[in-house]
Amino acid sequence: MTQLAEIAAFLDELLQIASIPDYPGALNGVQLENRGDVSRVVTAVDFSSAAISGAIESRASLILVHHGMFWGAAQAIVGHRYRRIRALIEHDIAVYSAHLPLDLHPELGNNALLTKQLGLTPTGGFASFQGRSIGLSGASDLPTRTLAERAATLAKQFGGTLVTTPYDREHVTRAWGVCTGAGADSATLREATERGLDTIIVGEGPHHTGVEARELGIVVLYAGHYATETLGVRALGEAVASRFGIPSSFIDAPTGL
């Protein structure tokens, strides 16, 4: 039986939890303890009732998630929030969350794995946050439609649909940027322009980014927030399974976004 503290220490060091800045409320690391023993791990993109049910059915004692238990302002623990915490405590299940530290990890990170899946080789960073590049960038000579086909396959696999800004079918991606999740916003489009990128691949972005991208001559491939962030947690679970010799499985709960 492996101890939660051992796994947490391993993950904290692997992901550099203490040194990587994140959004207020992310609370990276152990978010809920259990009694200490961990015999099985499940991973999920989001902390949700579906993830908890999957953990209970699998008899797991630890859930690893990318989007954790706490976001935004404090909220009363009532209704579904109470039921989720009650279920975790009743079944002795711990929760560990890794947000931006998982996005930017060079091997297990969402951006590194998405870049690899798209057949791209990174040479630099992209999507700066408090002095750190969360995403990746590089050069290419791939037809943009080829990148779109690969991104569409990933989106479809996890219950989503690729959306793109309009582009000529003969368009070739010469310089690209990747930032999973909510990767398209005015800041990343500005950075793409400054870096001379002609194509960015993201999870999602607000409507205005589609308008702004066309004005800037940038193609945006929106492959889905959920789909682009299934990669890191699955890899993280496999890393824990390999290190500690305990089973790990992925709870797939698509949002369609």
Secondary structure in CASP SS format (residue, H / E / C, confidence):
PFRMAT SS
TARGET T0000
AUTHOR 0000-0000-0000
METHOD secondary structure of the structure
MODEL  1
M C 1.00
T E 1.00
Q E 1.00
L H 1.00
A H 1.00
E H 1.00
I H 1.00
A H 1.00
A H 1.00
F H 1.00
L H 1.00
D H 1.00
E H 1.00
L H 1.00
L H 1.00
Q C 1.00
I C 1.00
A C 1.00
S C 1.00
I C 1.00
P C 1.00
D C 1.00
Y C 1.00
P C 1.00
G C 1.00
A C 1.00
L C 1.00
N C 1.00
G E 1.00
V E 1.00
Q E 1.00
L E 1.00
E C 1.00
N C 1.00
R C 1.00
G C 1.00
D E 1.00
V E 1.00
S C 1.00
R C 1.00
V E 1.00
V E 1.00
T E 1.00
A E 1.00
V E 1.00
D E 1.00
F C 1.00
S C 1.00
S H 1.00
A H 1.00
A H 1.00
I H 1.00
S H 1.00
G H 1.00
A H 1.00
I H 1.00
E H 1.00
S H 1.00
R C 1.00
A C 1.00
S C 1.00
L E 1.00
I E 1.00
L E 1.00
V E 1.00
H E 1.00
H E 1.00
G C 1.00
M C 1.00
F C 1.00
W C 1.00
G C 1.00
A C 1.00
A C 1.00
Q C 1.00
A C 1.00
I C 1.00
V C 1.00
G H 1.00
H H 1.00
R H 1.00
Y H 1.00
R H 1.00
R H 1.00
I H 1.00
R H 1.00
A H 1.00
L H 1.00
I H 1.00
E H 1.00
H C 1.00
D C 1.00
I C 1.00
A E 1.00
V E 1.00
Y E 1.00
S E 1.00
A C 1.00
H C 1.00
L H 1.00
P H 1.00
L H 1.00
D H 1.00
L C 1.00
H C 1.00
P C 1.00
E C 1.00
L C 1.00
G C 1.00
N H 1.00
N H 1.00
A H 1.00
L H 1.00
L H 1.00
T H 1.00
K H 1.00
Q H 1.00
L C 1.00
G C 1.00
L C 1.00
T C 1.00
P C 1.00
T C 1.00
G E 1.00
G E 1.00
F E 1.00
A E 1.00
S E 1.00
F E 1.00
Q C 1.00
G C 1.00
R E 1.00
S E 1.00
I E 1.00
G E 1.00
L E 1.00
S E 1.00
G E 1.00
A E 1.00
S E 1.00
D E 1.00
L E 1.00
P E 1.00
T H 1.00
R H 1.00
T H 1.00
L H 1.00
A H 1.00
E H 1.00
R H 1.00
A H 1.00
A H 1.00
T H 1.00
L H 1.00
A H 1.00
K H 1.00
Q H 1.00
F C 1.00
G C 1.00
G C 1.00
T C 1.00
L C 1.00
V E 1.00
T E 1.00
T C 1.00
P C 1.00
Y C 1.00
D C 1.00
R C 1.00
E C 1.00
H C 1.00
V E 1.00
T E 1.00
R E 1.00
A E 1.00
W E 1.00
G E 1.00
V E 1.00
C E 1.00
T C 1.00
G C 1.00
A C 1.00
G C 1.00
A C 1.00
D C 1.00
S H 1.00
A H 1.00
T H 1.00
L H 1.00
R H 1.00
E H 1.00
A H 1.00
T H 1.00
E H 1.00
R H 1.00
G C 1.00
L C 1.00
D C 1.00
T E 1.00
I E 1.00
I E 1.00
V E 1.00
G C 1.00
E C 1.00
G C 1.00
P C 1.00
H H 1.00
H H 1.00
T H 1.00
G H 1.00
V H 1.00
E H 1.00
A H 1.00
R H 1.00
E H 1.00
L H 1.00
G C 1.00
I C 1.00
V E 1.00
V E 1.00
L E 1.00
Y E 1.00
A C 1.00
G C 1.00
H H 1.00
Y H 1.00
A H 1.00
T H 1.00
E C 1.00
T H 1.00
L H 1.00
G H 1.00
V H 1.00
R H 1.00
A H 1.00
L H 1.00
G H 1.00
E H 1.00
A H 1.00
V H 1.00
A H 1.00
S H 1.00
R H 1.00
F H 1.00
G C 1.00
I C 1.00
P C 1.00
S E 1.00
S E 1.00
F E 1.00
I C 1.00
D C 1.00
A C 1.00
P C 1.00
T C 1.00
G C 1.00
L C 1.00
END
